[in-house]
């Protein structure tokens, strides 16, 4: 599964706006927009995004 697909699923589950996600995950409010336009994230960014989503959902589950 691609990083963008995982992000899209996360955004649907949480109701978080795309710009807020990008800002909180990697300090880039255009991240999701750029990924939707074809930007390919590097390995480091993908790991940061995954970590953010896992941490965020872990906090919600508590």
Secondary structure, DSSP 8 states (H G I E B T S, - for coil): --HHHHHHHHHHHH---HHHHHHHHHS-TTHHHHHHTT----HHHHHHHHHHHHHHHHHHH-
